[in-house]
């Protein structure tokens, strides 16, 4: 009597119907979630993107705020730089050029971007250039955009060295002890605290006790504290994923622990550390409660575009909250949608730059 063939030999598997149903469920779940995000972002950009990117043939006059011209040049470099990069990437004949000609084309585009930023910085989207208006329509978010970038830079300068340094200590130098266990519990607790608690802490310490007043510096320090647990945990996990064989080979060749860290571990773990920095920057763009309590909700025309971080000023997220809850302008719905669209585009630009750095 001939033995029956095994089900797997006939191309069949037990529970194939359940597995296919599970596959369909996962696909539908993923596709539905992605479609939901795409529809939501597309709707937001449809409502506010036109106002945020509206260009005019006539120049936008200066408002008289000190430093406004420099801010327009920097914004022009970013705006025309994105356009030039898009033209370079989408140009169909780029693949047929040699590496040397592509380099020459890149240099030519950079020169054109610089000239366009210097010559046509008053033809940028009006919403990104104008000062906000309280009781009338037609205001912009120029100072808020400047304050957002300033807060992100200052917060990153605080978060990155301290967070990566703490991750290096926990990964390579700390020994198991009750103090180390308590430190990890404290980091996990701080990571789950609401942001408004950090805002209250920053208000009591920086604004009241240290008498720093409402300032972007105080808000950036609070956001740095808010992001530290995230940066420490992600950086430590990235360092832990470095192959141990690479580090042992470096030590066997006579390198010290510090040399191994800076020459082997950090370069290999750079992608994860950069991801932590991007996530923390995104939180700086999105947070409003800590900045409301430490940086303020208004903008001074005299210091709207100043480099001094000790001045107060609202960011894009704070302005979005203010317009929806306190604002009196008749077009506040359009301003809210355009501000949200600018935030989405700013985060997308930050992620694109981070991806380019990660590839390098």
GUPA-813971 format. One record per residue (C-alpha): y, x, z; residue in three letters. Coordinates in steps of 0.1 Angstrom, whole numbers, padded with zeros to 4 digits, always signed. Layout:
<pts>
YXZALA/...
</pts>
This chain:
<pts>
+0000+0000+0000UNK/+0033+0014-0011UNK/+0058+0019+0018UNK/+0091+0000+0016UNK/+0121+0021+0006UNK/+0147+0029+0033UNK/+0178+0007+0031UNK/+0200+0038+0027UNK/+0179+0050-0002UNK/+0186+0017-0021UNK/+0224+0022-0016UNK/+0225-0003+0012UNK/+0237+0001+0047UNK/+0231-0021+0078UNK/+0262-0041+0086UNK/+0279-0035+0052UNK/+0295-0069+0053UNK/+0311-0063+0087UNK/+0323-0028+0077UNK/+0339-0042+0045UNK/+0356-0070+0065UNK/+0369-0044+0090UNK/+0382-0023+0061UNK/+0400-0053+0046UNK/+0415-0061+0080UNK/+0428-0026+0085UNK/+0442-0026+0050UNK/+0459-0060+0055UNK/+0473-0049+0088UNK/+0487-0016+0074UNK/+0501-0032+0043UNK/+0516-0061+0062UNK/+0533-0038+0087UNK/+0546-0016+0059UNK/+0559-0046+0039UNK/+0576-0060+0070UNK/+0595-0027+0075UNK/+0604-0024+0038UNK/+0617-0060+0037UNK/+0637-0056+0070UNK/+0653-0023+0058UNK/+0659-0036+0023UNK/+0676-0067+0038UNK/+0698-0046+0060UNK/+0708-0023+0031UNK/+0714-0053+0009UNK/+0738-0069+0035UNK/+0756-0037+0045UNK/+0748-0011+0019UNK/+0773-0024-0006UNK/+0802-0022+0019UNK/+0791+0012+0032UNK/+0788+0028-0002UNK/+0817+0011-0020UNK/+0836+0035-0042UNK/+0871+0030-0056UNK/+0889+0046-0086UNK/+0921+0050-0066UNK/+0923+0075-0038UNK/+0920+0064-0001UNK/+0952+0074+0017UNK/+0951+0094+0049UNK/+0956+0076+0081UNK/+0976+0104+0097UNK/+0949+0114+0123UNK/+0948+0152+0129UNK/+0918+0169+0113UNK/+0911+0140+0089UNK/+0913+0162+0058UNK/+0887+0186+0071UNK/+0864+0158+0080UNK/+0867+0144+0045UNK/+0858+0178+0029UNK/+0827+0180+0051UNK/+0817+0144+0043UNK/+0823+0152+0006UNK/+0800+0182+0008UNK/+0773+0159+0022UNK/+0779+0130-0002UNK/+0782+0150-0034UNK/+0754+0174-0022UNK/+0730+0145-0019UNK/+0740+0133-0054UNK/+0736+0168-0068UNK/+0702+0172-0052UNK/+0691+0139-0066UNK/+0702+0148-0101UNK/+0684+0182-0098UNK/+0651+0166-0086UNK/+0651+0138-0111UNK/+0662+0157-0141UNK/+0632+0155-0165UNK/+0638+0189-0181UNK/+0637+0208-0148UNK/+0599+0215-0149UNK/+0602+0233-0183UNK/+0627+0258-0170UNK/+0617+0292-0156UNK/+0623+0300-0120UNK/+0653+0321-0128UNK/+0669+0293-0148UNK/+0662+0268-0121UNK/+0679+0292-0096UNK/+0710+0294-0119UNK/+0710+0256-0122UNK/+0709+0253-0085UNK/+0739+0277-0081UNK/+0758+0258-0107UNK/+0752+0225-0089UNK/+0763+0240-0056UNK/+0795+0252-0072UNK/+0801+0217-0087UNK/+0794+0201-0053UNK/+0820+0224-0036UNK/+0846+0217-0063UNK/+0840+0180-0061UNK/+0843+0180-0023UNK/+0876+0198-0025UNK/+0890+0178-0054UNK/+0877+0143-0049UNK/+0873+0140-0011UNK/+0896+0110-0012UNK/+0873+0091-0036UNK/+0844+0088-0011UNK/+0832+0054+0002UNK/+0861+0039+0019UNK/+0840+0026+0048UNK/+0831+0062+0058UNK/+0868+0073+0057UNK/+0889+0046+0073UNK/+0898+0042+0109UNK/+0884+0011+0127UNK/+0905-0020+0130UNK/+0905-0043+0160UNK/+0923-0075+0149UNK/+0923-0073+0111UNK/+0897-0069+0084UNK/+0890-0038+0064UNK/+0882-0012+0091UNK/+0858+0017+0087UNK/+0837+0041+0108UNK/+0851+0075+0100UNK/+0857+0087+0136UNK/+0824+0071+0148UNK/+0805+0090+0121UNK/+0822+0122+0132UNK/+0814+0115+0169UNK/+0778+0107+0161UNK/+0772+0140+0144UNK/+0791+0159+0171UNK/+0769+0143+0198UNK/+0737+0151+0179UNK/+0747+0187+0175UNK/+0757+0193+0211UNK/+0727+0174+0224UNK/+0704+0195+0201UNK/+0719+0227+0214UNK/+0711+0216+0249UNK/+0677+0201+0243UNK/+0660+0226+0219UNK/+0663+0259+0240UNK/+0656+0242+0273UNK/+0628+0220+0260UNK/+0610+0247+0240UNK/+0615+0272+0269UNK/+0599+0248+0293UNK/+0570+0241+0269UNK/+0564+0279+0265UNK/+0563+0283+0303UNK/+0539+0254+0308UNK/+0517+0267+0280UNK/+0515+0304+0286UNK/+0528+0313+0320UNK/+0522+0284+0344UNK/+0491+0284+0365UNK/+0473+0253+0377UNK/+0488+0242+0410UNK/+0500+0211+0428UNK/+0536+0219+0419UNK/+0526+0220+0382UNK/+0508+0187+0385UNK/+0538+0172+0402UNK/+0560+0186+0374UNK/+0539+0170+0347UNK/+0540+0136+0365UNK/+0578+0140+0368UNK/+0581+0146+0330UNK/+0559+0116+0322UNK/+0580+0094+0346UNK/+0613+0106+0331UNK/+0599+0099+0296UNK/+0593+0062+0305UNK/+0626+0056+0323UNK/+0651+0032+0305UNK/+0680+0048+0289UNK/+0705+0029+0309UNK/+0692+0047+0340UNK/+0702+0080+0324UNK/+0735+0065+0315UNK/+0741+0055+0352UNK/+0731+0090+0363UNK/+0755+0106+0338UNK/+0783+0083+0348UNK/+0779+0092+0385UNK/+0774+0129+0380UNK/+0795+0139+0350UNK/+0822+0113+0349UNK/+0827+0107+0387UNK/+0815+0137+0406UNK/+0824+0164+0382UNK/+0855+0145+0370UNK/+0849+0152+0334UNK/+0859+0117+0324UNK/+0846+0098+0294UNK/+0837+0125+0269UNK/+0812+0132+0241UNK/+0801+0163+0260UNK/+0790+0141+0290UNK/+0772+0117+0266UNK/+0755+0146+0248UNK/+0743+0161+0281UNK/+0729+0128+0292UNK/+0711+0124+0258UNK/+0698+0159+0262UNK/+0683+0150+0295UNK/+0669+0118+0279UNK/+0652+0138+0252UNK/+0639+0167+0273UNK/+0606+0151+0283UNK/+0599+0142+0246UNK/+0607+0177+0233UNK/+0587+0194+0261UNK/+0556+0173+0256UNK/+0556+0175+0217UNK/+0564+0212+0218UNK/+0536+0219+0243UNK/+0511+0200+0222UNK/+0522+0219+0191UNK/+0518+0253+0209UNK/+0484+0242+0222UNK/+0473+0235+0186UNK/+0479+0271+0175UNK/+0445+0287+0169UNK/+0436+0309+0199UNK/+0421+0335+0176UNK/+0455+0343+0161UNK/+0470+0349+0195UNK/+0440+0369+0207UNK/+0442+0390+0175UNK/+0479+0397+0182UNK/+0472+0407+0218UNK/+0443+0429+0207UNK/+0466+0448+0183UNK/+0488+0458+0212UNK/+0515+0431+0211UNK/+0528+0418+0244UNK/+0528+0382+0253UNK/+0564+0377+0244UNK/+0559+0394+0210UNK/+0529+0371+0204UNK/+0549+0341+0213UNK/+0578+0348+0190UNK/+0558+0364+0161UNK/+0527+0342+0161UNK/+0528+0311+0182UNK/+0563+0297+0175UNK/+0561+0302+0137UNK/+0527+0284+0136UNK/+0539+0256+0158UNK/+0572+0253+0140UNK/+0563+0220+0123UNK/+0556+0202+0156UNK/+0587+0216+0172UNK/+0608+0205+0143UNK/+0593+0171+0145UNK/+0603+0169+0182UNK/+0639+0179+0173UNK/+0640+0152+0146UNK/+0628+0126+0170UNK/+0653+0136+0196UNK/+0681+0135+0170UNK/+0670+0100+0159UNK/+0673+0089+0195UNK/+0708+0103+0197UNK/+0718+0083+0167UNK/+0702+0051+0181UNK/+0712+0052+0218UNK/+0742+0032+0229UNK/+0738+0024+0267UNK/+0741+0060+0280UNK/+0771+0067+0257UNK/+0789+0035+0267UNK/+0788+0047+0303UNK/+0797+0083+0296UNK/+0816+0086+0262UNK/+0835+0054+0261UNK/+0837+0026+0235UNK/+0870+0033+0218UNK/+0885+0060+0196UNK/+0918+0078+0200UNK/+0937+0083+0168UNK/+0952+0116+0181UNK/+0917+0130+0188UNK/+0896+0111+0162UNK/+0885+0141+0143UNK/+0890+0169+0169UNK/+0864+0196+0174UNK/+0867+0195+0212UNK/+0836+0177+0226UNK/+0854+0170+0259UNK/+0872+0141+0243UNK/+0859+0106+0245UNK/+0849+0085+0215UNK/+0824+0059+0204UNK/+0794+0067+0181UNK/+0780+0045+0154UNK/+0755+0028+0177UNK/+0782+0021+0203UNK/+0805+0008+0176UNK/+0778-0015+0164UNK/+0774-0029+0199UNK/+0812-0032+0204UNK/+0818-0050+0171UNK/+0791-0076+0179UNK/+0800-0082+0215UNK/+0837-0074+0220UNK/+0852-0070+0185UNK/+0878-0094+0172UNK/+0880-0085+0136UNK/+0873-0114+0112UNK/+0848-0094+0091UNK/+0828-0081+0121UNK/+0795-0094+0106UNK/+0801-0073+0075UNK/+0812-0043+0096UNK/+0781-0046+0117UNK/+0758-0047+0087UNK/+0775-0018+0071UNK/+0774+0003+0103UNK/+0737-0004+0106UNK/+0732+0006+0070UNK/+0751+0039+0076UNK/+0728+0046+0106UNK/+0697+0040+0085UNK/+0710+0063+0057UNK/+0720+0089+0082UNK/+0685+0090+0098UNK/+0669+0090+0064UNK/+0691+0120+0054UNK/+0682+0138+0086UNK/+0645+0133+0081UNK/+0648+0145+0045UNK/+0665+0177+0056UNK/+0638+0182+0083UNK/+0611+0178+0057UNK/+0627+0204+0035UNK/+0629+0228+0065UNK/+0593+0221+0074UNK/+0581+0230+0039UNK/+0599+0263+0041UNK/
</pts>
